[in-house]
Amino acid sequence: MIDVLLVDDDPVVRFGLTMMLRGAPDLRVVAEAGDGAEAVELARRHNPAVVLMDIRMPGTDGLTATETLRSGSPAPQVIVLTTFDADAHVLRALRAGAAGFLLKDTPPDELVVAIRHAAQGRPVLSPEVTRRLIARVAESEQDSRRGAARRRLDLLGDREREVAIEIGTGRSNAEIAARHHLGLTTVKTHVSAILTKLRLNNRVQVALLVHDAELDLPDGPD
């Protein structure tokens, strides 16, 4: 038997969840809480295997309660169940140790399966939230890559940076020299310095770094 604690400030929602879960022979609702603080107290008293946790509640919110519950011992599995699917809330809940994140319109049979999975220590995410999470992680990785590339380019002097950006557009040394009124030897010297400072082996790597930095590039060669 899997003991479940329901946490939501709306008693109608709690009643609906109780009715939905009552049809599953291996699930038992042991308590209901109307806010995060009450959830923590009831979890300590009843030691549920799984907590269905709302986010937006008066007083202690669901994310704070999740962090408190998951830091304790024994720690119940927490499924965040809400109508609010903002990416920041998904990430905070998962970082706090939540087993999953489901929307309140999740069909009853899927909710029952999710509780069973959570009780077994298996992660639970609705398809919609999974897609959003993947997109957010990809965006975070892109932000991280952009920041790292810009920090590396900051190692260059002003003229070297200009030359690196021109390399990013695909211009040759001769074209760079003509555009900036520099001697060809001077451009070659700057290119050599760029490769040395950035610890790169060739112009292609410089171009990739410039593009990772997502700088405003001048128009490339015709």
MODELLER restraints for C-alpha pairs under 7 A, 6 or more apart:
rsr = mdl.restraints
at = mdl.atoms
rsr.add(forms.Gaussian(group=physical.xy_distance, feature=features.Distance(at['CA:1:A'], at['CA:26:A']), mean=4.71, stdev=0.5))
rsr.add(forms.Gaussian(group=physical.xy_distance, feature=features.Distance(at['CA:1:A'], at['CA:27:A']), mean=5.72, stdev=0.5))
rsr.add(forms.Gaussian(group=physical.xy_distance, feature=features.Distance(at['CA:1:A'], at['CA:28:A']), mean=6.81, stdev=0.5))
rsr.add(forms.Gaussian(group=physical.xy_distance, feature=features.Distance(at['CA:2:A'], at['CA:26:A']), mean=5.97, stdev=0.5))
rsr.add(forms.Gaussian(group=physical.xy_distance, feature=features.Distance(at['CA:2:A'], at['CA:27:A']), mean=4.82, stdev=0.5))
rsr.add(forms.Gaussian(group=physical.xy_distance, feature=features.Distance(at['CA:2:A'], at['CA:28:A']), mean=6.05, stdev=0.5))
rsr.add(forms.Gaussian(group=physical.xy_distance, feature=features.Distance(at['CA:2:A'], at['CA:49:A']), mean=6.09, stdev=0.5))
rsr.add(forms.Gaussian(group=physical.xy_distance, feature=features.Distance(at['CA:3:A'], at['CA:27:A']), mean=6.12, stdev=0.5))
rsr.add(forms.Gaussian(group=physical.xy_distance, feature=features.Distance(at['CA:3:A'], at['CA:28:A']), mean=4.92, stdev=0.5))
rsr.add(forms.Gaussian(group=physical.xy_distance, feature=features.Distance(at['CA:3:A'], at['CA:29:A']), mean=5.91, stdev=0.5))
rsr.add(forms.Gaussian(group=physical.xy_distance, feature=features.Distance(at['CA:3:A'], at['CA:30:A']), mean=6.00, stdev=0.5))
rsr.add(forms.Gaussian(group=physical.xy_distance, feature=features.Distance(at['CA:3:A'], at['CA:48:A']), mean=4.83, stdev=0.5))
rsr.add(forms.Gaussian(group=physical.xy_distance, feature=features.Distance(at['CA:3:A'], at['CA:49:A']), mean=5.36, stdev=0.5))
rsr.add(forms.Gaussian(group=physical.xy_distance, feature=features.Distance(at['CA:3:A'], at['CA:50:A']), mean=6.55, stdev=0.5))
rsr.add(forms.Gaussian(group=physical.xy_distance, feature=features.Distance(at['CA:4:A'], at['CA:27:A']), mean=7.00, stdev=0.5))
rsr.add(forms.Gaussian(group=physical.xy_distance, feature=features.Distance(at['CA:4:A'], at['CA:28:A']), mean=5.87, stdev=0.5))
rsr.add(forms.Gaussian(group=physical.xy_distance, feature=features.Distance(at['CA:4:A'], at['CA:29:A']), mean=4.69, stdev=0.5))
rsr.add(forms.Gaussian(group=physical.xy_distance, feature=features.Distance(at['CA:4:A'], at['CA:30:A']), mean=5.85, stdev=0.5))
rsr.add(forms.Gaussian(group=physical.xy_distance, feature=features.Distance(at['CA:4:A'], at['CA:48:A']), mean=5.33, stdev=0.5))
rsr.add(forms.Gaussian(group=physical.xy_distance, feature=features.Distance(at['CA:4:A'], at['CA:49:A']), mean=6.17, stdev=0.5))
rsr.add(forms.Gaussian(group=physical.xy_distance, feature=features.Distance(at['CA:4:A'], at['CA:50:A']), mean=4.97, stdev=0.5))
rsr.add(forms.Gaussian(group=physical.xy_distance, feature=features.Distance(at['CA:4:A'], at['CA:51:A']), mean=5.64, stdev=0.5))
rsr.add(forms.Gaussian(group=physical.xy_distance, feature=features.Distance(at['CA:5:A'], at['CA:29:A']), mean=5.91, stdev=0.5))
rsr.add(forms.Gaussian(group=physical.xy_distance, feature=features.Distance(at['CA:5:A'], at['CA:30:A']), mean=5.91, stdev=0.5))
rsr.add(forms.Gaussian(group=physical.xy_distance, feature=features.Distance(at['CA:5:A'], at['CA:31:A']), mean=5.14, stdev=0.5))
rsr.add(forms.Gaussian(group=physical.xy_distance, feature=features.Distance(at['CA:5:A'], at['CA:32:A']), mean=5.80, stdev=0.5))
rsr.add(forms.Gaussian(group=physical.xy_distance, feature=features.Distance(at['CA:5:A'], at['CA:48:A']), mean=6.07, stdev=0.5))
rsr.add(forms.Gaussian(group=physical.xy_distance, feature=features.Distance(at['CA:5:A'], at['CA:50:A']), mean=6.46, stdev=0.5))
rsr.add(forms.Gaussian(group=physical.xy_distance, feature=features.Distance(at['CA:5:A'], at['CA:51:A']), mean=4.69, stdev=0.5))
rsr.add(forms.Gaussian(group=physical.xy_distance, feature=features.Distance(at['CA:5:A'], at['CA:52:A']), mean=6.23, stdev=0.5))
rsr.add(forms.Gaussian(group=physical.xy_distance, feature=features.Distance(at['CA:6:A'], at['CA:14:A']), mean=6.52, stdev=0.5))
rsr.add(forms.Gaussian(group=physical.xy_distance, feature=features.Distance(at['CA:6:A'], at['CA:31:A']), mean=6.47, stdev=0.5))
rsr.add(forms.Gaussian(group=physical.xy_distance, feature=features.Distance(at['CA:6:A'], at['CA:32:A']), mean=4.72, stdev=0.5))
rsr.add(forms.Gaussian(group=physical.xy_distance, feature=features.Distance(at['CA:6:A'], at['CA:33:A']), mean=6.19, stdev=0.5))
rsr.add(forms.Gaussian(group=physical.xy_distance, feature=features.Distance(at['CA:6:A'], at['CA:51:A']), mean=6.04, stdev=0.5))
rsr.add(forms.Gaussian(group=physical.xy_distance, feature=features.Distance(at['CA:6:A'], at['CA:52:A']), mean=5.04, stdev=0.5))
rsr.add(forms.Gaussian(group=physical.xy_distance, feature=features.Distance(at['CA:6:A'], at['CA:53:A']), mean=6.59, stdev=0.5))
rsr.add(forms.Gaussian(group=physical.xy_distance, feature=features.Distance(at['CA:7:A'], at['CA:32:A']), mean=5.83, stdev=0.5))
rsr.add(forms.Gaussian(group=physical.xy_distance, feature=features.Distance(at['CA:7:A'], at['CA:33:A']), mean=4.64, stdev=0.5))
rsr.add(forms.Gaussian(group=physical.xy_distance, feature=features.Distance(at['CA:7:A'], at['CA:34:A']), mean=5.80, stdev=0.5))
rsr.add(forms.Gaussian(group=physical.xy_distance, feature=features.Distance(at['CA:7:A'], at['CA:35:A']), mean=6.53, stdev=0.5))
rsr.add(forms.Gaussian(group=physical.xy_distance, feature=features.Distance(at['CA:7:A'], at['CA:39:A']), mean=6.30, stdev=0.5))
rsr.add(forms.Gaussian(group=physical.xy_distance, feature=features.Distance(at['CA:7:A'], at['CA:52:A']), mean=5.92, stdev=0.5))
rsr.add(forms.Gaussian(group=physical.xy_distance, feature=features.Distance(at['CA:7:A'], at['CA:53:A']), mean=4.90, stdev=0.5))
rsr.add(forms.Gaussian(group=physical.xy_distance, feature=features.Distance(at['CA:7:A'], at['CA:54:A']), mean=5.90, stdev=0.5))
rsr.add(forms.Gaussian(group=physical.xy_distance, feature=features.Distance(at['CA:8:A'], at['CA:14:A']), mean=6.29, stdev=0.5))
rsr.add(forms.Gaussian(group=physical.xy_distance, feature=features.Distance(at['CA:8:A'], at['CA:33:A']), mean=6.37, stdev=0.5))
rsr.add(forms.Gaussian(group=physical.xy_distance, feature=features.Distance(at['CA:8:A'], at['CA:34:A']), mean=5.08, stdev=0.5))
rsr.add(forms.Gaussian(group=physical.xy_distance, feature=features.Distance(at['CA:8:A'], at['CA:35:A']), mean=6.40, stdev=0.5))
rsr.add(forms.Gaussian(group=physical.xy_distance, feature=features.Distance(at['CA:8:A'], at['CA:53:A']), mean=6.66, stdev=0.5))
rsr.add(forms.Gaussian(group=physical.xy_distance, feature=features.Distance(at['CA:8:A'], at['CA:54:A']), mean=5.17, stdev=0.5))
rsr.add(forms.Gaussian(group=physical.xy_distance, feature=features.Distance(at['CA:9:A'], at['CA:34:A']), mean=4.17, stdev=0.5))
rsr.add(forms.Gaussian(group=physical.xy_distance, feature=features.Distance(at['CA:9:A'], at['CA:35:A']), mean=5.80, stdev=0.5))
rsr.add(forms.Gaussian(group=physical.xy_distance, feature=features.Distance(at['CA:9:A'], at['CA:57:A']), mean=5.73, stdev=0.5))
rsr.add(forms.Gaussian(group=physical.xy_distance, feature=features.Distance(at['CA:18:A'], at['CA:29:A']), mean=6.74, stdev=0.5))
rsr.add(forms.Gaussian(group=physical.xy_distance, feature=features.Distance(at['CA:20:A'], at['CA:108:A']), mean=6.06, stdev=0.5))
rsr.add(forms.Gaussian(group=physical.xy_distance, feature=features.Distance(at['CA:21:A'], at['CA:27:A']), mean=6.55, stdev=0.5))
rsr.add(forms.Gaussian(group=physical.xy_distance, feature=features.Distance(at['CA:21:A'], at['CA:112:A']), mean=6.78, stdev=0.5))
rsr.add(forms.Gaussian(group=physical.xy_distance, feature=features.Distance(at['CA:30:A'], at['CA:46:A']), mean=6.96, stdev=0.5))
rsr.add(forms.Gaussian(group=physical.xy_distance, feature=features.Distance(at['CA:31:A'], at['CA:42:A']), mean=6.99, stdev=0.5))
rsr.add(forms.Gaussian(group=physical.xy_distance, feature=features.Distance(at['CA:33:A'], at['CA:39:A']), mean=5.18, stdev=0.5))
rsr.add(forms.Gaussian(group=physical.xy_distance, feature=features.Distance(at['CA:35:A'], at['CA:57:A']), mean=5.74, stdev=0.5))
rsr.add(forms.Gaussian(group=physical.xy_distance, feature=features.Distance(at['CA:35:A'], at['CA:58:A']), mean=6.47, stdev=0.5))
rsr.add(forms.Gaussian(group=physical.xy_distance, feature=features.Distance(at['CA:35:A'], at['CA:59:A']), mean=6.67, stdev=0.5))
rsr.add(forms.Gaussian(group=physical.xy_distance, feature=features.Distance(at['CA:35:A'], at['CA:60:A']), mean=6.18, stdev=0.5))
rsr.add(forms.Gaussian(group=physical.xy_distance, feature=features.Distance(at['CA:35:A'], at['CA:61:A']), mean=6.74, stdev=0.5))
rsr.add(forms.Gaussian(group=physical.xy_distance, feature=features.Distance(at['CA:36:A'], at['CA:60:A']), mean=4.64, stdev=0.5))
rsr.add(forms.Gaussian(group=physical.xy_distance, feature=features.Distance(at['CA:36:A'], at['CA:61:A']), mean=5.31, stdev=0.5))
rsr.add(forms.Gaussian(group=physical.xy_distance, feature=features.Distance(at['CA:36:A'], at['CA:62:A']), mean=5.41, stdev=0.5))
rsr.add(forms.Gaussian(group=physical.xy_distance, feature=features.Distance(at['CA:36:A'], at['CA:65:A']), mean=4.92, stdev=0.5))
rsr.add(forms.Gaussian(group=physical.xy_distance, feature=features.Distance(at['CA:37:A'], at['CA:60:A']), mean=5.56, stdev=0.5))
rsr.add(forms.Gaussian(group=physical.xy_distance, feature=features.Distance(at['CA:37:A'], at['CA:65:A']), mean=6.68, stdev=0.5))
rsr.add(forms.Gaussian(group=physical.xy_distance, feature=features.Distance(at['CA:40:A'], at['CA:65:A']), mean=6.45, stdev=0.5))
rsr.add(forms.Gaussian(group=physical.xy_distance, feature=features.Distance(at['CA:40:A'], at['CA:69:A']), mean=6.33, stdev=0.5))
rsr.add(forms.Gaussian(group=physical.xy_distance, feature=features.Distance(at['CA:48:A'], at['CA:76:A']), mean=6.19, stdev=0.5))
rsr.add(forms.Gaussian(group=physical.xy_distance, feature=features.Distance(at['CA:49:A'], at['CA:76:A']), mean=5.05, stdev=0.5))
rsr.add(forms.Gaussian(group=physical.xy_distance, feature=features.Distance(at['CA:49:A'], at['CA:77:A']), mean=6.13, stdev=0.5))
rsr.add(forms.Gaussian(group=physical.xy_distance, feature=features.Distance(at['CA:49:A'], at['CA:119:A']), mean=6.01, stdev=0.5))
rsr.add(forms.Gaussian(group=physical.xy_distance, feature=features.Distance(at['CA:50:A'], at['CA:76:A']), mean=5.44, stdev=0.5))
rsr.add(forms.Gaussian(group=physical.xy_distance, feature=features.Distance(at['CA:50:A'], at['CA:77:A']), mean=4.70, stdev=0.5))
rsr.add(forms.Gaussian(group=physical.xy_distance, feature=features.Distance(at['CA:50:A'], at['CA:78:A']), mean=5.68, stdev=0.5))
rsr.add(forms.Gaussian(group=physical.xy_distance, feature=features.Distance(at['CA:50:A'], at['CA:115:A']), mean=6.79, stdev=0.5))
rsr.add(forms.Gaussian(group=physical.xy_distance, feature=features.Distance(at['CA:50:A'], at['CA:118:A']), mean=6.93, stdev=0.5))
rsr.add(forms.Gaussian(group=physical.xy_distance, feature=features.Distance(at['CA:50:A'], at['CA:119:A']), mean=6.14, stdev=0.5))
rsr.add(forms.Gaussian(group=physical.xy_distance, feature=features.Distance(at['CA:51:A'], at['CA:76:A']), mean=6.66, stdev=0.5))
rsr.add(forms.Gaussian(group=physical.xy_distance, feature=features.Distance(at['CA:51:A'], at['CA:77:A']), mean=6.20, stdev=0.5))
rsr.add(forms.Gaussian(group=physical.xy_distance, feature=features.Distance(at['CA:51:A'], at['CA:78:A']), mean=4.70, stdev=0.5))
rsr.add(forms.Gaussian(group=physical.xy_distance, feature=features.Distance(at['CA:51:A'], at['CA:79:A']), mean=6.10, stdev=0.5))
rsr.add(forms.Gaussian(group=physical.xy_distance, feature=features.Distance(at['CA:52:A'], at['CA:78:A']), mean=6.08, stdev=0.5))
rsr.add(forms.Gaussian(group=physical.xy_distance, feature=features.Distance(at['CA:52:A'], at['CA:79:A']), mean=5.01, stdev=0.5))
rsr.add(forms.Gaussian(group=physical.xy_distance, feature=features.Distance(at['CA:52:A'], at['CA:80:A']), mean=5.95, stdev=0.5))
rsr.add(forms.Gaussian(group=physical.xy_distance, feature=features.Distance(at['CA:52:A'], at['CA:81:A']), mean=6.10, stdev=0.5))
rsr.add(forms.Gaussian(group=physical.xy_distance, feature=features.Distance(at['CA:53:A'], at['CA:62:A']), mean=5.91, stdev=0.5))
rsr.add(forms.Gaussian(group=physical.xy_distance, feature=features.Distance(at['CA:53:A'], at['CA:78:A']), mean=6.70, stdev=0.5))
rsr.add(forms.Gaussian(group=physical.xy_distance, feature=features.Distance(at['CA:53:A'], at['CA:79:A']), mean=6.02, stdev=0.5))
rsr.add(forms.Gaussian(group=physical.xy_distance, feature=features.Distance(at['CA:53:A'], at['CA:80:A']), mean=4.67, stdev=0.5))
rsr.add(forms.Gaussian(group=physical.xy_distance, feature=features.Distance(at['CA:53:A'], at['CA:81:A']), mean=5.51, stdev=0.5))
rsr.add(forms.Gaussian(group=physical.xy_distance, feature=features.Distance(at['CA:54:A'], at['CA:62:A']), mean=5.43, stdev=0.5))
rsr.add(forms.Gaussian(group=physical.xy_distance, feature=features.Distance(at['CA:54:A'], at['CA:80:A']), mean=5.93, stdev=0.5))
rsr.add(forms.Gaussian(group=physical.xy_distance, feature=features.Distance(at['CA:54:A'], at['CA:81:A']), mean=5.21, stdev=0.5))
rsr.add(forms.Gaussian(group=physical.xy_distance, feature=features.Distance(at['CA:54:A'], at['CA:82:A']), mean=5.38, stdev=0.5))
rsr.add(forms.Gaussian(group=physical.xy_distance, feature=features.Distance(at['CA:55:A'], at['CA:61:A']), mean=5.72, stdev=0.5))
rsr.add(forms.Gaussian(group=physical.xy_distance, feature=features.Distance(at['CA:55:A'], at['CA:62:A']), mean=4.10, stdev=0.5))
rsr.add(forms.Gaussian(group=physical.xy_distance, feature=features.Distance(at['CA:55:A'], at['CA:63:A']), mean=5.94, stdev=0.5))
rsr.add(forms.Gaussian(group=physical.xy_distance, feature=features.Distance(at['CA:55:A'], at['CA:82:A']), mean=6.26, stdev=0.5))
rsr.add(forms.Gaussian(group=physical.xy_distance, feature=features.Distance(at['CA:56:A'], at['CA:62:A']), mean=6.45, stdev=0.5))
rsr.add(forms.Gaussian(group=physical.xy_distance, feature=features.Distance(at['CA:63:A'], at['CA:93:A']), mean=5.98, stdev=0.5))
rsr.add(forms.Gaussian(group=physical.xy_distance, feature=features.Distance(at['CA:66:A'], at['CA:78:A']), mean=6.75, stdev=0.5))
rsr.add(forms.Gaussian(group=physical.xy_distance, feature=features.Distance(at['CA:66:A'], at['CA:96:A']), mean=6.63, stdev=0.5))
rsr.add(forms.Gaussian(group=physical.xy_distance, feature=features.Distance(at['CA:66:A'], at['CA:98:A']), mean=6.87, stdev=0.5))
rsr.add(forms.Gaussian(group=physical.xy_distance, feature=features.Distance(at['CA:67:A'], at['CA:96:A']), mean=4.98, stdev=0.5))
rsr.add(forms.Gaussian(group=physical.xy_distance, feature=features.Distance(at['CA:69:A'], at['CA:75:A']), mean=5.89, stdev=0.5))
rsr.add(forms.Gaussian(group=physical.xy_distance, feature=features.Distance(at['CA:69:A'], at['CA:76:A']), mean=6.85, stdev=0.5))
rsr.add(forms.Gaussian(group=physical.xy_distance, feature=features.Distance(at['CA:70:A'], at['CA:76:A']), mean=6.75, stdev=0.5))
rsr.add(forms.Gaussian(group=physical.xy_distance, feature=features.Distance(at['CA:70:A'], at['CA:96:A']), mean=6.89, stdev=0.5))
rsr.add(forms.Gaussian(group=physical.xy_distance, feature=features.Distance(at['CA:70:A'], at['CA:97:A']), mean=6.03, stdev=0.5))
rsr.add(forms.Gaussian(group=physical.xy_distance, feature=features.Distance(at['CA:77:A'], at['CA:98:A']), mean=6.55, stdev=0.5))
rsr.add(forms.Gaussian(group=physical.xy_distance, feature=features.Distance(at['CA:77:A'], at['CA:99:A']), mean=5.80, stdev=0.5))
rsr.add(forms.Gaussian(group=physical.xy_distance, feature=features.Distance(at['CA:77:A'], at['CA:118:A']), mean=6.12, stdev=0.5))
rsr.add(forms.Gaussian(group=physical.xy_distance, feature=features.Distance(at['CA:77:A'], at['CA:119:A']), mean=6.48, stdev=0.5))
rsr.add(forms.Gaussian(group=physical.xy_distance, feature=features.Distance(at['CA:78:A'], at['CA:98:A']), mean=4.88, stdev=0.5))
rsr.add(forms.Gaussian(group=physical.xy_distance, feature=features.Distance(at['CA:78:A'], at['CA:99:A']), mean=5.45, stdev=0.5))
rsr.add(forms.Gaussian(group=physical.xy_distance, feature=features.Distance(at['CA:79:A'], at['CA:98:A']), mean=5.98, stdev=0.5))
rsr.add(forms.Gaussian(group=physical.xy_distance, feature=features.Distance(at['CA:79:A'], at['CA:99:A']), mean=5.57, stdev=0.5))
rsr.add(forms.Gaussian(group=physical.xy_distance, feature=features.Distance(at['CA:79:A'], at['CA:100:A']), mean=4.86, stdev=0.5))
rsr.add(forms.Gaussian(group=physical.xy_distance, feature=features.Distance(at['CA:79:A'], at['CA:101:A']), mean=5.61, stdev=0.5))
rsr.add(forms.Gaussian(group=physical.xy_distance, feature=features.Distance(at['CA:80:A'], at['CA:100:A']), mean=6.23, stdev=0.5))
rsr.add(forms.Gaussian(group=physical.xy_distance, feature=features.Distance(at['CA:80:A'], at['CA:101:A']), mean=4.65, stdev=0.5))
rsr.add(forms.Gaussian(group=physical.xy_distance, feature=features.Distance(at['CA:80:A'], at['CA:102:A']), mean=6.13, stdev=0.5))
rsr.add(forms.Gaussian(group=physical.xy_distance, feature=features.Distance(at['CA:81:A'], at['CA:101:A']), mean=6.02, stdev=0.5))
rsr.add(forms.Gaussian(group=physical.xy_distance, feature=features.Distance(at['CA:81:A'], at['CA:102:A']), mean=4.90, stdev=0.5))
rsr.add(forms.Gaussian(group=physical.xy_distance, feature=features.Distance(at['CA:81:A'], at['CA:103:A']), mean=5.46, stdev=0.5))
rsr.add(forms.Gaussian(group=physical.xy_distance, feature=features.Distance(at['CA:81:A'], at['CA:104:A']), mean=5.75, stdev=0.5))
rsr.add(forms.Gaussian(group=physical.xy_distance, feature=features.Distance(at['CA:82:A'], at['CA:102:A']), mean=6.63, stdev=0.5))
rsr.add(forms.Gaussian(group=physical.xy_distance, feature=features.Distance(at['CA:82:A'], at['CA:103:A']), mean=4.98, stdev=0.5))
rsr.add(forms.Gaussian(group=physical.xy_distance, feature=features.Distance(at['CA:82:A'], at['CA:104:A']), mean=5.11, stdev=0.5))
rsr.add(forms.Gaussian(group=physical.xy_distance, feature=features.Distance(at['CA:83:A'], at['CA:103:A']), mean=5.34, stdev=0.5))
rsr.add(forms.Gaussian(group=physical.xy_distance, feature=features.Distance(at['CA:83:A'], at['CA:104:A']), mean=5.41, stdev=0.5))
rsr.add(forms.Gaussian(group=physical.xy_distance, feature=features.Distance(at['CA:87:A'], at['CA:132:A']), mean=6.89, stdev=0.5))
rsr.add(forms.Gaussian(group=physical.xy_distance, feature=features.Distance(at['CA:87:A'], at['CA:133:A']), mean=6.65, stdev=0.5))
rsr.add(forms.Gaussian(group=physical.xy_distance, feature=features.Distance(at['CA:87:A'], at['CA:136:A']), mean=6.96, stdev=0.5))
rsr.add(forms.Gaussian(group=physical.xy_distance, feature=features.Distance(at['CA:90:A'], at['CA:101:A']), mean=6.72, stdev=0.5))
rsr.add(forms.Gaussian(group=physical.xy_distance, feature=features.Distance(at['CA:94:A'], at['CA:100:A']), mean=6.87, stdev=0.5))
rsr.add(forms.Gaussian(group=physical.xy_distance, feature=features.Distance(at['CA:99:A'], at['CA:118:A']), mean=5.93, stdev=0.5))
rsr.add(forms.Gaussian(group=physical.xy_distance, feature=features.Distance(at['CA:99:A'], at['CA:123:A']), mean=5.03, stdev=0.5))
rsr.add(forms.Gaussian(group=physical.xy_distance, feature=features.Distance(at['CA:99:A'], at['CA:124:A']), mean=5.90, stdev=0.5))
rsr.add(forms.Gaussian(group=physical.xy_distance, feature=features.Distance(at['CA:100:A'], at['CA:123:A']), mean=5.63, stdev=0.5))
rsr.add(forms.Gaussian(group=physical.xy_distance, feature=features.Distance(at['CA:100:A'], at['CA:124:A']), mean=4.15, stdev=0.5))
rsr.add(forms.Gaussian(group=physical.xy_distance, feature=features.Distance(at['CA:100:A'], at['CA:125:A']), mean=5.08, stdev=0.5))
rsr.add(forms.Gaussian(group=physical.xy_distance, feature=features.Distance(at['CA:101:A'], at['CA:124:A']), mean=6.48, stdev=0.5))
rsr.add(forms.Gaussian(group=physical.xy_distance, feature=features.Distance(at['CA:101:A'], at['CA:125:A']), mean=5.17, stdev=0.5))
rsr.add(forms.Gaussian(group=physical.xy_distance, feature=features.Distance(at['CA:101:A'], at['CA:126:A']), mean=6.81, stdev=0.5))
rsr.add(forms.Gaussian(group=physical.xy_distance, feature=features.Distance(at['CA:102:A'], at['CA:125:A']), mean=5.97, stdev=0.5))
rsr.add(forms.Gaussian(group=physical.xy_distance, feature=features.Distance(at['CA:102:A'], at['CA:126:A']), mean=5.41, stdev=0.5))
rsr.add(forms.Gaussian(group=physical.xy_distance, feature=features.Distance(at['CA:114:A'], at['CA:124:A']), mean=5.98, stdev=0.5))
rsr.add(forms.Gaussian(group=physical.xy_distance, feature=features.Distance(at['CA:118:A'], at['CA:124:A']), mean=6.62, stdev=0.5))
rsr.add(forms.Gaussian(group=physical.xy_distance, feature=features.Distance(at['CA:145:A'], at['CA:212:A']), mean=6.46, stdev=0.5))
rsr.add(forms.Gaussian(group=physical.xy_distance, feature=features.Distance(at['CA:146:A'], at['CA:212:A']), mean=5.27, stdev=0.5))
rsr.add(forms.Gaussian(group=physical.xy_distance, feature=features.Distance(at['CA:146:A'], at['CA:213:A']), mean=4.47, stdev=0.5))
rsr.add(forms.Gaussian(group=physical.xy_distance, feature=features.Distance(at['CA:146:A'], at['CA:214:A']), mean=6.58, stdev=0.5))
rsr.add(forms.Gaussian(group=physical.xy_distance, feature=features.Distance(at['CA:147:A'], at['CA:213:A']), mean=6.78, stdev=0.5))
rsr.add(forms.Gaussian(group=physical.xy_distance, feature=features.Distance(at['CA:149:A'], at['CA:209:A']), mean=5.80, stdev=0.5))
rsr.add(forms.Gaussian(group=physical.xy_distance, feature=features.Distance(at['CA:149:A'], at['CA:212:A']), mean=5.99, stdev=0.5))
rsr.add(forms.Gaussian(group=physical.xy_distance, feature=features.Distance(at['CA:149:A'], at['CA:213:A']), mean=4.89, stdev=0.5))
rsr.add(forms.Gaussian(group=physical.xy_distance, feature=features.Distance(at['CA:150:A'], at['CA:213:A']), mean=5.11, stdev=0.5))
rsr.add(forms.Gaussian(group=physical.xy_distance, feature=features.Distance(at['CA:152:A'], at['CA:198:A']), mean=6.69, stdev=0.5))
rsr.add(forms.Gaussian(group=physical.xy_distance, feature=features.Distance(at['CA:153:A'], at['CA:161:A']), mean=6.81, stdev=0.5))
rsr.add(forms.Gaussian(group=physical.xy_distance, feature=features.Distance(at['CA:155:A'], at['CA:197:A']), mean=7.00, stdev=0.5))
rsr.add(forms.Gaussian(group=physical.xy_distance, feature=features.Distance(at['CA:156:A'], at['CA:194:A']), mean=6.89, stdev=0.5))
rsr.add(forms.Gaussian(group=physical.xy_distance, feature=features.Distance(at['CA:160:A'], at['CA:190:A']), mean=5.63, stdev=0.5))
rsr.add(forms.Gaussian(group=physical.xy_distance, feature=features.Distance(at['CA:160:A'], at['CA:194:A']), mean=6.41, stdev=0.5))
rsr.add(forms.Gaussian(group=physical.xy_distance, feature=features.Distance(at['CA:164:A'], at['CA:206:A']), mean=6.61, stdev=0.5))
rsr.add(forms.Gaussian(group=physical.xy_distance, feature=features.Distance(at['CA:165:A'], at['CA:210:A']), mean=6.27, stdev=0.5))
rsr.add(forms.Gaussian(group=physical.xy_distance, feature=features.Distance(at['CA:165:A'], at['CA:217:A']), mean=6.60, stdev=0.5))
rsr.add(forms.Gaussian(group=physical.xy_distance, feature=features.Distance(at['CA:166:A'], at['CA:176:A']), mean=6.61, stdev=0.5))
rsr.add(forms.Gaussian(group=physical.xy_distance, feature=features.Distance(at['CA:167:A'], at['CA:203:A']), mean=6.86, stdev=0.5))
rsr.add(forms.Gaussian(group=physical.xy_distance, feature=features.Distance(at['CA:167:A'], at['CA:206:A']), mean=6.99, stdev=0.5))
rsr.add(forms.Gaussian(group=physical.xy_distance, feature=features.Distance(at['CA:167:A'], at['CA:207:A']), mean=5.73, stdev=0.5))
rsr.add(forms.Gaussian(group=physical.xy_distance, feature=features.Distance(at['CA:168:A'], at['CA:206:A']), mean=6.82, stdev=0.5))
rsr.add(forms.Gaussian(group=physical.xy_distance, feature=features.Distance(at['CA:168:A'], at['CA:207:A']), mean=3.93, stdev=0.5))
rsr.add(forms.Gaussian(group=physical.xy_distance, feature=features.Distance(at['CA:168:A'], at['CA:210:A']), mean=5.66, stdev=0.5))
rsr.add(forms.Gaussian(group=physical.xy_distance, feature=features.Distance(at['CA:168:A'], at['CA:211:A']), mean=6.68, stdev=0.5))
rsr.add(forms.Gaussian(group=physical.xy_distance, feature=features.Distance(at['CA:169:A'], at['CA:217:A']), mean=6.87, stdev=0.5))
rsr.add(forms.Gaussian(group=physical.xy_distance, feature=features.Distance(at['CA:169:A'], at['CA:220:A']), mean=4.77, stdev=0.5))
rsr.add(forms.Gaussian(group=physical.xy_distance, feature=features.Distance(at['CA:170:A'], at['CA:220:A']), mean=6.43, stdev=0.5))
rsr.add(forms.Gaussian(group=physical.xy_distance, feature=features.Distance(at['CA:171:A'], at['CA:220:A']), mean=6.82, stdev=0.5))
rsr.add(forms.Gaussian(group=physical.xy_distance, feature=features.Distance(at['CA:171:A'], at['CA:221:A']), mean=6.07, stdev=0.5))
rsr.add(forms.Gaussian(group=physical.xy_distance, feature=features.Distance(at['CA:173:A'], at['CA:184:A']), mean=6.61, stdev=0.5))
rsr.add(forms.Gaussian(group=physical.xy_distance, feature=features.Distance(at['CA:173:A'], at['CA:187:A']), mean=6.22, stdev=0.5))
rsr.add(forms.Gaussian(group=physical.xy_distance, feature=features.Distance(at['CA:173:A'], at['CA:188:A']), mean=6.84, stdev=0.5))
rsr.add(forms.Gaussian(group=physical.xy_distance, feature=features.Distance(at['CA:174:A'], at['CA:184:A']), mean=6.11, stdev=0.5))
rsr.add(forms.Gaussian(group=physical.xy_distance, feature=features.Distance(at['CA:177:A'], at['CA:183:A']), mean=5.80, stdev=0.5))
rsr.add(forms.Gaussian(group=physical.xy_distance, feature=features.Distance(at['CA:177:A'], at['CA:184:A']), mean=5.61, stdev=0.5))
rsr.add(forms.Gaussian(group=physical.xy_distance, feature=features.Distance(at['CA:177:A'], at['CA:187:A']), mean=6.18, stdev=0.5))
rsr.add(forms.Gaussian(group=physical.xy_distance, feature=features.Distance(at['CA:195:A'], at['CA:201:A']), mean=6.28, stdev=0.5))
rsr.add(forms.Gaussian(group=physical.xy_distance, feature=features.Distance(at['CA:195:A'], at['CA:202:A']), mean=6.94, stdev=0.5))
